[in-house]
Amino acid sequence: MIKKCISKEWKFKDRAGEYTDIDLPHDYAIGKDRSPDVPGGSSNGFYPDSKGKYVKFLKFDEGKHYILDIDGAYMCTQVFLNENQIGYHPHGYTPYLVELTPYILKNISNRLEITTTVLPMSTRWYSGNGIYRDVFLWEGGDIRIEPWDMFISTVSANEDRAEICLKFAVSADRDADIKVCFHVIAKDGTTVKSEEVCMQTRTYSKMEHEYRMKLDYPCLWDTENPYLYTLKTEIYEGNVLTDTSVNDFGIRTIFADAKQGLLLNGKKIKLRGGCIHHDHGVLGAAEYPAACRRKLAKLKEAGFNAVRIAHNPPSTVLLNICDEIGMIVMDEAFDCWRRFKGGEYNYHFWFDDWWQRDIAYMVLRDRNHPCVFAYSTGNEIPEGGQPEGGEGSKKLA
């Protein structure tokens, strides 16, 4: 499936106003008047919480498959298409996908509505409100590779040769004999390797596959030379192209033990890291790419080569930039588990029902980024030192 950003030309309305024209990303809290009497108090910058509604009209091509991709919205997000509620997501930071295809009306504009409801005292820092990251639309055929269903990992690598493993799933609405073609494309646009495999699909199925490719004289990804390849995957039925999938990736190995420390591509590396929150100060929580790049570039110039994301999964924008500039990332899932922490209406309300889905959303979206070398299952978790802490850690890991 092909990913398209649809962040331009939305309508927005909060409880106090009329519809206004806006582009995403958007933080509707940062422009409000602050007050010492708001429930969140200093933890959220004295900004009031409220509900926001976003509306966009879309036309869809007949015979195509569509999936909505919301990279981050704060919080308790509901998704409607043509008055049908088709998605709900409480976490304010994990990305998530919403299937649109069954609810699409043909040959007319479809009304997409996304609402966010911010609960008072839901965080220990400035969260912002609304769809503060980009929104994407994935389009594919009736036989396709859906978002997050291609995993590219490095089996082995040195300067002479690398082996990569492609774990992928083909989703199909019908039986077919297909050919899957893989093209590894270098930074200058040249194709360095092409291979193909034949397989069969089954109606309304998602079938998992694994394929390995070897590359001669690869350019390895590291903090000083963050080289990126592109994998272009095409699905053919006969001579007809039914779907295309594009994924950027880096070739690199990670290893760590008590004797050797951390090895990147077999070489010792010391992490000079810092912890960063998702907001941009006076700009608010909206993830403007220029602001994100400025933040990371300044850290890189100051000698940092690593960041830990405090205390939730980051944006796709941030990970893309870290891939490009060579910044290692520790990707963090949660600030709390079951136990109350820093907010009466924090994520602990939803943890038991949602932790497994939210962990999956983080890992499936982020696993192809060479900058991500580790995941954190939580920050300063109160039950970490209690009996349930060990059991919880094992499940999350």
C-alpha positions, -999 to 999 in steps of 0.1 A, spaced: 0 0 0 11 36 -7 12 61 21 -1 96 15 -1 125 40 -35 141 44 -26 167 70 -37 197 48 -71 214 47 -91 203 77 -119 220 96 -116 223 133 -140 233 161 -137 232 199 -164 236 224 -162 274 224 -160 282 187 -171 279 151 -153 258 125 -120 272 113 -96 261 85 -65 245 98 -36 222 87 -22 194 108 -2 190 130 -23 211 154 -23 219 191 -55 237 201 -44 242 237 -13 264 232 -34 294 220 -58 294 250 -56 317 280 -39 302 310 -54 302 345 -40 291 379 -74 275 386 -74 249 358 -75 212 371 -41 203 356 -23 232 372 14 236 367 18 200 354 2 210 321 13 246 320 -20 260 334 -38 254 302 -75 244 302 -85 210 288 -114 207 263 -128 187 234 -119 192 198 -135 181 165 -117 177 132 -135 172 99 -122 165 64 -140 154 32 -124 127 11 -131 109 -22 -120 73 -27 -113 53 -59 -135 24 -65 -119 -10 -60 -92 2 -38 -85 -6 -1 -80 23 24 -65 25 59 -63 56 81 -31 61 100 -31 86 129 4 91 142 -6 108 174 -37 125 189 -43 136 225 -64 119 238 -94 95 239 -97 98 202 -128 87 183 -130 83 145 -162 85 124 -167 80 87 -201 91 73 -216 91 109 -203 55 116 -180 53 146 -152 31 133 -124 37 158 -115 46 194 -81 50 210 -74 63 246 -36 66 246 -24 100 236 9 90 221 8 56 204 0 56 166 -29 35 154 -46 23 122 -83 24 113 -99 3 85 -120 26 63 -129 4 33 -162 -12 46 -176 22 54 -168 41 22 -196 56 1 -189 53 -36 -187 82 -60 -194 110 -34 -174 129 -8 -170 110 25 -170 129 58 -142 119 80 -145 132 116 -119 128 144 -126 140 179 -102 143 209 -113 146 245 -87 156 270 -94 146 306 -83 169 335 -50 160 352 -42 133 326 -4 139 326 26 153 345 38 176 317 24 198 289 5 174 267 -11 197 242 -46 189 228 -58 176 195 -42 159 164 -7 171 171 10 147 146 4 140 110 -24 119 96 -19 95 66 -41 76 42 -28 42 29 -42 31 -5 -37 -4 -20 -53 -31 -41 -74 -61 -32 -41 -80 -28 -17 -59 -8 10 -54 19 -8 -34 46 10 -7 68 35 -21 93 33 -56 77 69 -55 63 97 -60 87 133 -56 74 160 -68 97 198 -74 94 208 -110 98 245 -103 94 266 -75 79 301 -64 73 318 -42 47 318 -71 21 284 -86 25 251 -83 43 221 -106 46 187 -90 53 155 -108 63 121 -97 50 92 -108 72 60 -97 56 23 -105 53 2 -104 22 -35 -95 27 -59 -107 1 -96 -103 -7 -96 -132 -31 -77 -163 -43 -48 -156 -67 -15 -167 -80 9 -138 -75 45 -128 -79 62 -106 -52 91 -86 -65 117 -70 -41 139 -41 -53 166 -27 -30 173 9 -40 204 29 -30 204 65 -19 212 78 -54 182 60 -69 200 30 -85 186 -5 -79 213 -26 -63 194 -59 -60 161 -73 -74 146 -107 -66 112 -123 -68 91 -151 -53 58 -167 -64 30 -176 -40 -7 -181 -37 -32 -161 -17 -65 -171 -1 -97 -151 1 -100 -127 31 -67 -139 46 -34 -124 58 -6 -149 51 29 -144 66 61 -151 47 98 -148 51 124 -141 25 162 -135 27 184 -114 4 222 -109 2 238 -77 -8 275 -72 -18 295 -43 -4 267 -28 16 268 7 31 263 2 68 242 26 89 259 42 119 259 76 137 286 91 115 274 77 82 236 71 85 231 54 51 196 45 42 183 21 15 147 18 2 129 -15 -3 103 -13 -30 79 -43 -30 56 -49 -60 28 -75 -62 19 -88 -97 -9 -111 -108 2 -121 -142 15 -89 -157 -9 -67 -137 6 -47 -108 -19 -50 -79 1 -33 -51 33 -14 -43 49 -10 -9 79 13 0 100 11 31 132 29 40 157 9 61 193 8 73 217 -21 74 233 -24 108 240 -49 136 235 -42 174 251 -63 201 257 -58 238 271 -77 267 289 -70 300 324 -76 287 323 -58 254 297 -32 260 276 -19 231 287 -28 196 273 -11 165 284 -30 134 310 -48 155 326 -16 168 324 -3 203 302 28 208 295 50 238 260 65 240 261 102 247 224 106 252 197 129 265 160 126 273 135 147 253 98 153 256 76 156 226 67 193 228 85 223 213 83 248 241 64 279 232 53 263 199 33 237 219 29 200 212 24 202 174 51 181 157 63 206 131 91 189 111 113 220 111 111 224 149 118 187 154 148 188 130 161 220 148 160 202 182 178 171 170 204 191 150 213 211 180 217 180 201 239 165 174 260 196 171 265 196 209 280 161 207 249 139 214 245 107 195 215 92 213 181 103 227 156 86 249 120 96 243 103 107 275 79 91 282 59 78 253 65 66 217 78 95 194 65 107 161 73 92 128 88 126 119 113 123 147 123 88 139 128 97 102 151 126 111 171 104 136 175 79 107 188 106 85 212 123 108 225 92 128 209 96 162 203 65 182 169 62 199 155 45 230 118 41 222 97 44 254 62 30 257 46 42 290 49 66 319 27 44 341 11 10 342 -18 1 366 -9 23 395 -19 59 397 9 83 388 9 121 384 -27 125 372 -60 112 384 -71 104 348 -38 90 335 -32 59 313 -36 36 344 -73 35 337 -68 18 303 -35 -2 309 -50 -36 315 -72 -35 284 -48 -17 261 -11 -23 270 -7 -52 245 -22 -33 216 -2 -1 224 31 -20 227 23 -37 193 15 -3 177 48 11 188 70 -18 178 52 -26 145 55 10 133 90 16 145 109 -16 139 123 -7 105 140 25 117 177 18 121 179 45 147 158 25 172 182 2 191 161 -5 223 126 -2 237 116 9 272 85 -6 288 81 22 312 95 52 331 98 52 369 70 27 372 57 26 408 51 -12 408 86 -18 394 99 -27 428 68 -46 438 61 -83 432 39 -75 402 68 -55 387 88 -85 375 58 -103 360 46 -71 343 81 -65 329 83 -100 314 49 -96 297 57 -62 282 91 -73 270 
